């Protein structure tokens, strides 16, 4: 039953949202005003969440996928008194959101930015804003929750049974990533997942009927979802019945389709004008008058509203968390090894001996593809790290990412503890689902062809923005794809990934560098990595006469030096082109030219090294430098300098066997050596 205090609580949320947007003179007031009753009902009556410990492992998750409505979340975090958490996962004795934060909404250093940002404001489960990303990420959270239960729950110890709620709008429903994720969730029968669809039928350009007239409920029924409808967002009893319906569902994810009124109570209710602009002083006063709030008082919060939240969500959450912690201590006594794993997982630490028995690869001129060696290393790591799991966008036989050891299994509705996840042909959703799994503290990876990293770029960017240790594995890394032609031959993708702040991009040269790449990547706690691997076999280098592969940890290293140790020219390369550089070096050295080869598997790590190390690898006095990579040359200039040269791709590729392509585009030892000679000759001519 709805009482006057419920109504006052809902309208207090609306008032805070209006005031925050109005003071900022920027933001989206309409959606928070329309969906305040739904959010209030969920948080006050259903969400299993303790504001005093917002990282309690078995808490329910709330994802605001329509992130433009961020004031709704900021108001809830403030009113419920959610505590702040530091980067070391320690709960602090201060609120995550203060009144001053609300008053400085969208301003520099406020804990209330324009869209929810993970790791910036405690209580934010994932960064949202790009529409559809939040709901797609929530699928990963729900999958991870079910996996944790299958792996760690024991009879009488149900440690993990949390639910995941995601609030989405019309824009989320239009985005393709949401469709990909919803289809996967339906297949996986994620009954712990509830999407709340705010159907206010308004977008920036106008009413949705100008572009969006499909039957969303029918679509989700076809995906295999349970669908329930709330005719009026203001009917708190109907909203509660919908959430009860979700909780009673044990076989399917649930879509709660809510018909709401954007800008409810304002002069621009149900209008596009309520979407992305402040209501204006007169509009705010009119809305407050309609809602029964003090018209001329900003950020008004009666004590009774905070007391209502404390007595509801606060008391319920504290009791649930305390009971869980007591159960976990009992679990620890009965299952100490498993409890230890869970504690390491929550701190993003690895088990003892996680890198034991990593494969070693002897020198071999024929070698093997780096996708192949990566698959072997991945399997060795996954045996030692029980919460390392993932899959591919329907390409595991090609990306070599299947876990093949006994007991790995397939993660399916009938086997929720499997380690191999089939994402289907859904690159964008695969990356977002991996983000959701990482947010739940698993160590996920997903894979695909490098050319299709473009399809996943939005979610990859968010893994970097959120500092999540997701491993994005990309194979078929160059024109080496051969006959598949330019549609499948990546050119500009490496440059695009390297341009992304916070993403480590590795392109290893051989199996030895692959092992060292994985050794570094597995230990990451707050950084995602992209592994860019070859389809074709690459020679396994003889490290007894070349630089050690452990140089990968520094991003770039001297692989082969000039015989005298005083290079006249430096050949810089990544991946498959490193062997090409070594062949060109041999040709130059035979002519008495002192040539050094530098392998550069990870630019980002090299750029972090002290200047002294970088100068040691690339002496400033040696200006004759040749960069070699079967990709766009964009970005290489900072390593080769104004007097250097580049052997790279300046066009798209072509459909032909690999050897013909290498000749056509100049990736031969003769071309590289010729380029080096030209630089040396030009240098001599320029000398006084």
N, C-alpha and C positions, 0 to 999 in steps of 0.2 A: 504494500500500500504506500502511495506517495503521501508525505505529510508536508506541512508548511516549511519545515527545516530542509527537507529535500529540495523543494522549490527554491528556497533562499540560497542553498549551496550551489545549485545549478546556475542561478542568476549571478551569484558572486563570481563564478568562473567567467561568465560572459562579460561582466563588468571589467574584470582584470584584463581580459583579452582586448576589449575595446580601448581601454585606457592605455595599454602598452603600445598598441599600434598608433593611436592618436598622438601620444607623446613623441614617438619616433618619427611621426609623419611618413611612415613607411610600413608596409606589411599587409597581411591578409586577415581582416577581422571576420569575414562572413562565415567561413567554415567552422572556426571555433565556436561561434555563436550558435550555429545550427546543430553541432554535434556535442555540445556540452552535456546534455542530458544522458547521452549514451556513454560518454567517457566517465561521467560521474557514477553512473550505475555500475559500470564495469569495475572501477577502482574501489568504490565503497562497498560493494556487495559480493564481488566475485574474485577479483585479482588476489592471488596468494603471494603477497609481497610485503616485506617488512621494511618500512622507510628507514629504520635505523641500521639496516644492513642490506643495501641495494645490490650486493653481489653474492648474496646467499645462493649457493649452487642450484637449489631446487625451486627457486622463485619462478612464478609465471613471468613470461616476457610480454611487454607491450611495445609494439613498434608503430610509430606514427609515419606510415608510408606517405601520406599526403603532408609532407614535411613543411609546406608553406603555412600550415596551420600550427606552427610551433608554439604560439602563445598558449594554446590549449595544454600542451605538455608542460610548459614553464609554470602555468598556473597550478596544475596538479602537483608538480614537484614542490612548489612553494607551500601550498595548502596542506599537503600531507607531511611536510617536514622531512623530506628525504635527505639523508646525510651524504656528505661528500666523501669520496674515496680518492686516495692518492695513487700515483702511477705504480706503486709497489703493492697495490691491492689492500692497503690498510684503510679501514674506515676511520674517518676523522670526526672530531666532535663539533663540526659546524655544518650548517645547512648547505645543500648543493646549490640552491637558488634562494637568494635573499630578496627582500622588497626592493633594495637598491638595484639588484640585477633586473628585476621586472621593470623598474622605472627607466633603466638604461638599455632596454630591448633594442637590439640591432646596432648598438654602439660598441666602440672599441673596448675590448677586454671584459665586456659583460658576459656572464654565464648564460645569458639568454640571447644567443645569436639568431640570425634570420631563419635558419633551419637547424634541426637537431644535429649535433656533432658529437660523435662518440669520442671518449677520452677527454673531452673538454668540459662537459657537464655530467656529473654523476646522475644516474637514472635514465640516461639515454642509452638504449640497448644497441643502436646502430645508427650511423649517419644516414640521413635521408634528405630528400630534396628532389633529385632526379626521379621523376615519377615512375612507379613500378619497381624500383630497386628495393624499397622496404618490404613489400610483400614477397618478392623473390627471395630476399635474405631470410625472411621468416620461415621459409620452407627448409632452409639449411638448419635453422635453430630447432625446428620440430623434428627433423631427421636425426639431429645430434641428440636431442632429448630421448627419442625412442631408442637410439643406439646405446646411450649410456644406461638406460634401464635394462636392455637386453644383456649388456656386458657385465654390469656391476650389481644389479639387484639380486638379492637372494631371498629365499623363503623367510618370511618374518622381517625382512629388511628392504622395504620398497623405497630405496633412496631417491630414485628419479621417476617422477610422474608429472612433471610440470607441463603446463599448457602455454601455447604461444598465440597471442592476439595481435592482429595487424589491422590498423585503421587505414582504409584506402578510399580514394575518391574516383570520380569519373575519369580523370586523367590517367590514374593507375590502370584502370580497366582497359583503356585504349592502348596502352603501351604493350608492345610485343613481348617484352620480358615477363610481364605478368601472366600472359597466356602460356608461355613456355613453362613457367614455374607452377602455375595452377594445374597444367596437364601432368607434370611430374608428381605433384602432391596427390592428385587423384589416383594415379597409378600406384603410388606408395601407400595409399590408404592411411594418411596421417590424421588420425582421429584426434590428435592433440593440437591441431591447428585450426584457428578460427580467424577468417578474414571478415572484417566489418566494412561493408560497402556503403559509404556515404553517398547516396544517390540524390544529389541536390540539383542535378541536371543543368549546371552552369559551369562554363569555362571562361577563359579570358575573352575569347572572341564573341561569346554570346551564349545562347541556350544550346544544349548539346544536340538538339535535333538538326542542327546545321551540318553535323558530321557523324553523329553517333546515335543510331536508331535500333541497334540490335537488341535482342532479348538476352540480357546478361544471365538471368536466372536459368534459362534454358541451356545456355553455353556451359554453365558450371554443372548442371545436371548431367550434361553429356561428358564432362570431365570425370564424373563419378563422385561429385560432391553432394553433401547434404545441404539443401538450401532452405532457409527460413526467412520470412519477410516481416518487417516491422513497418506498419503503414504510416506511423507518425513518430518521429524521433522524440517528441515531447511526452510520449506515453511511457513513463518509466516502468510500469508493470509489464507492458508488452515487450519492452527491451529486456527486462529480467527473464521473461518467459523464453525469449530467443537464446539467451545464454544458458538457461537450464536445458534447452533443447540441445545445444552444443555439448554440454557436459554429459548428456545421456547418450550421445552418439559414440559408438565404439568401433565403427568400421570405416568411416569416411571423414575427410576434412569438412568443415562447415563454413558456408557463406551466409552471413547475416546481412540481408539486403535491407537497408534502412532508408526510408524516404524522409528527407530532411528539408528544412527551409534555410537556405544560405542567408546570413544576416538577419536571423530571426529576431523580430521585435523592432527592427530599425526601419527607417523610411525607405530603404532600398532593399527590403526583404525580397528574396526570389529574383533578384536582378543581378546582371553581370557587374554592376557598380559595387556590389557588396564583396566581390571576390578579392581584388588586389589593391584596394585603396582605402585609406582611413575614412571613417564615416564623416569626419568634420565635427567641429564643436557642437553645432546644432543637431547633427545626426546622433551623436553620442548622448546628448541630453534627452532627445526624443526617445531613444531606445531605453535609456535608464528609466524614464518616466513610465514607459509601457511595462517594463519588468519590475517596477516597484522599488527601484534602487534610488539612493539620494542623487539627484540630478547634477549637483554641482560639487560632488565630492569624488576625487580621483582615488583609484586603487583602494576602494573601501572593502574591508574584510572584517565582518563581525566575528567576535570570539566564538560564537556558537557554531560557526561553520568549521573552524579549525578543530573545535572540540568534537564535532560530529565525525570528521575524518579520523581523529585520534581514537575515538571509541569504536569506529567501524574497522576500516582497513588497518589502522595502527595496532589495535588490540589483536585482531585476527592474525595479522602477519607476524607479530611478535610471538604469539602462541605457536603458530605453525613452525616458525624458524627454531624456537627453543625445542620443540618436540623432535624436529629433524636433527638438530645437533646432538641431542641425547641419543637418538637412534644411531647416529654416525659413530659415536663413541662406543656403543655396544657392537656395532659393525666392525670397528677397528680391532676390538678384542677377539672377534671371531674370524675376521678376514684381514689380517694385518697387511699382507702384500697388496691386496686390492685397495685398501684404504690409503696406503702409501702412494699408489699410482694416482689415485684421485687427487691427492694433495699436490703432487708434482704437476699434474695436469692443470690444476687451478692456478698455479704459479708460472705456468709455461716453462717448466723445467723438464729435463729428459731423464729417463731411467739410467741408473749406473750401467756402464758397459754398452751404452746405446750404439757406439761405433765399432764394436768388436766384430771381427770376421767380415769386414768390408772387403769386397773382392779386389785382388791385385791383378793387373793385366801385364803380362810379359811383353817385351818388344816384339812387334809383328809388322812387317812391311805391308801386309795385306790388311791387317787390323779388322775393325768392325765399326759399324755405324755408332755414333754417340747415342742415338736413341736406344740401341741395343745394350750398350754398356750401362746406360742410365737405368734401364729396366732391371739389370742385375743388381746394381747398387741399391735401388729402391726396394727390391725384395729383401735384401739383407737388412736394411734399416727397419723395414716394417716388421720383421721378425722380432726386433729388439725394442721397438716403440709401439706398444699395443694400441695406442690411440692415433696412429698414423694410418689414414685411409683415404680413398678417393677413387677416381676413375677417369673416364674420358667422355667426350661428346661423340660417342658411337665409333671411336677410332682406336680402341685399346690394342687390337692386333697390329696397328700401324705405329702407334705411339709407344708401344711396349710398356704400358703402365699397369698391366694386370698383375695382381699379386697372386703368385702361383703356389706358394707353400701350403702345406697341409693345414686345413682349418681356416684359411683366409675367407672363403665363401663369398657369396654375392649378397649385397644388401638389398633385400626385397621384403615385401610385407610379411612373407612367411619366414624370413630369416633376418630379422631387424638388427642382428649383431654382425652381419657380414662386413667384410672389409673392402669389397669391390663394388663401387656404386656406378650403375649405368645411368648416365645423364641423358642419354638419347641425343638426337641431333639438335642440341639446345645450348650453343656456346655461351650466349649471354646469361641464361639462367644458371648454367654450370658454374660460372665464375661467382655469381651472386650467392648461390647455394653454398659454395665453398666458403665465402665470407661468413655466412650464417653459422656454419659449423665451427669456424675459427673463433667467432664471438662466443661460442659455447665451450671454448677451450680445447676442442679437438685439434689435431694437426692435419688439415685436409690438403689434398692436391687435386687438380683436374688437368686434363690435357686435350690438345687438339693440334691441328696444323697451324703453323705460324701465320699463314695468310688469313686465317679466320680469327686471329686475335682481334681483328677489327670489330668483329661481331660482339666481342666481350669487353671492349675497351672501357665502357662505362663502369662495369663492376670491377675491373682491374684497377681503375683509378681510385675507386672507393677503398679497395684493400690497401692501397698506398696511403690514402688520406687518413684511414683509421689505424694505420700501423699494425696490420694483421699479418701474421706469418703464414700466409697462404702461398703455396707453391703452384705457379702457373707453368705447365710444361708444354712446350711447343716444339714439334718436330717438322721435318720437311722445310728446312730453314732457308732455302736459297733457290737459285735457278737449277740447283742439283735435282730438283723434282723432275726435270727433263721433259719427257713427252707430254706431261699434263698441261704444259703451256703456261702463258702469262697469267691466266686467271688463278692458277695455283702456285705461282712462283712469287714469293714475297720479295719486295724491293724496299719499300719505305717503312715497313713494319718495325724493323730494328730501331730506326731513328725515332719513330714515334714512341716506342717503349722506353728508350733511353731518355727521352725528353720528360718523362713523368717523374716528378719529385718523389723520393722515397722508395722507388722500385729498383731493386738490384737485378740487372740483366746480365746473364751469363751465357756466353757462347764458347763452350770448351772445344779445344783442338783435338783431343784424343781421349781414350778411355781413362788414362791417368788423370787428366784434368777433370773428367766427369766425376771420378771418385772424390777428388778434393772439392769440387763444387758442391756436391751433396753433403760433404762433411761440414762445410761452412753453412749451407742453407738449413740443414736440420737443426742447427743450434740457434737459429734466429728466434728472437722472442717478439720483436716489434717491427719487423720489416717483411714485406712480401718479396718474392723472387720470381723471375721469369727465366726458365731454362730453355735455351734455344738450341735444338739438337738436329743432327744431320740424318738424312734418309740413307745416304750412301756410306759405304765403309771408308774409314779414315785410318791411316797407319797408326799403330800404337808406337809411340816414340821411345827410343832407347835413352832412358834417363841416366844411364851410367856415363854418357858422353854429352848430355844436354842438361839444361837447368831442371831442377826438381819441380814436379807438378804442384808441390805445396805452395809455390809462388802464386797460385790462384787466390789465396787468401789476401794477397796484396793487390789484386786486380790486374796487374801486369808485371812481367819479370823478364829478365834476359834469358832467352832459351838457348841461343847459340851466339857466341861472341866472335869478334874478329880474332884471327890467330894471334895477333900481337896484343889484343885487349884494347887497342886504340881504334875504334871504328871510324871509317870514312863515310859510311852510309848506314842508315838504320832502316830495316824492313819491319814494319809493324803490321800484325795481322790477327784475326780471330778465327776460330772454328776451322773449317776445312781449308782455309787459305793459309794457315800456319805451315802446313806441309809444303804448300806451294812456295812460301817464302824461304823455307829451308832449301828447297831445290835451287831457287834463284841464288841464294847465298853461296851454295857450292859452286855454281857457275862463276860468280863474281870472285870468290876466293881463288879459284883456279887461274884467274887472270891477275892475281896479285892485289885485288881490291879488298880492303878490310871491311867486311859487311857483318853487321850484328842483326840478329832476329829477335824481336820482342813479341812475345805472345801476350795479348790483351783480352783475356776472357771476360773481365768485368770492369768497364770504364769507371763505374761509380766507386768501386773500392779503390781503384788506382788514384782517383781524384782526392780521396780522403787521406792518402799517405803524406807523410812529411815532405816538404819541398826537397829536402836532402835526398830522400829515396827516389823521388821522381826525377831529379837531376842525375842521379846515378844511373837510372835506367835509360833516360833520354837526355844525354848531356847537352846543355844549351849550345855548346860550341859546334855540335854536329847538326848542321842545318839541312844536309842532304838526307831526306827521309821519304820513304814510300809507304803509304797506307794501302792495305790490300783487304778488300772485303766484297763478297758477292751481294752487295746491298747498296742502297743509296749512300753517297759519300757525305751526306749532310752530317755535320758534327766532327768529322775527322780533321778539319783544318786546325783545331786547337792542339792536336798532337803532331801534325806534320809541319805546321807553320807556313808562312808565306812563301818559303823557298822549297817546300816539299811538293810531292806529287801524289796522286791518288789513282789506284786501279780499282774501279768500282763500277756500279751500275748507274747509268744516266738515262736509261729508258726502261720500259717494261721488258720482260724476257721474251722467249719464243718457244715454240713447241718443236723439240728435236731431242735426240739422244744427248746425254750429258757431255760426252767428249766434243761433240759438234758445238754445243753451247759454250763450252769453255774457250774454244778457239774463236768463236764469233765475237764474244764479249771481252776477249783479251786476258783471260785468266790462265796464263801459261808462264812457266818459269822464264822463258825467253823474253816475253813482254815485260815482266817485272825487272829482269836484269837490264834490259834495254832502257827502261825508265830510270833505273838507278844510275846507269852510265851517263844518261843525258843530264841528270842533276849534277853529277860530278863535273862534267864538261862545262856546264853553265857556270858552276862555281869558280872554275879555273879562269874562265873568260872574264868573270866579274871581279876577280882579284886584282888589286893594284899592281 
